[in-house]
Amino acid sequence: MKYLIVGLGNIGPEYANTRHNIGFIIADALCQKLEGRFTTERYAQVAALKHRGKQLITIKPTTYMNLSGKALQYWLREENIPMENLLVLVDDIALPTGQLRMKKKGGDAGHNGLEHIIQTLGTNEFSRLRFGIGDDFPRGRQVDYVLGEWSRSETELILPRVDVAVDMVLSFVVAGIERTMTTFNNK
């Protein structure tokens, strides 16, 4: 059984350690844990990983955040993966820093990557793992905040939460979304 795990972020070293790139950070940690490596393919960096008999096609779109749906749709079709086996890893300013929440569906909440995915797929009914980045920014400074780098204290907080996010991805693949939400959400 195949799964598509999509870490959202922006390519390039200037974005590497930014809040908006937490999806890439989780995808990298997943790849490292399962001893895989990314290669540059069409529209994305791709790692084919295995866990307990399941195949995880893990991608980091190279289309930039605002066009994430293009890469996601291509790899869903290319690998013939059903929508219920799709999981998007995304940053969320509505959640406190480090809080994790998995959902079966939902709106874009003002997130450009999710907005493009919903528009491209024509549905909002896909699973996503939301990683809280907090909302500690002055009015009108949201873009600077999400594209800003993690502070030292934030980094100390998020690193163990990235490990939990990886565990949630693996649980999604093995145990399914319902059990994963029950086990991990709000913890």
Helices and strands as residue ranges (DSSP letters): E 2-7, G 13-15, G 19-21, H 22-33, E 39-41, E 44-51, E 54-61, G 65-67, H 68-78, G 83-85, E 86-92, E 100-103, H 112-121, E 127-132, H 142-146, H 152-175, H 177-184
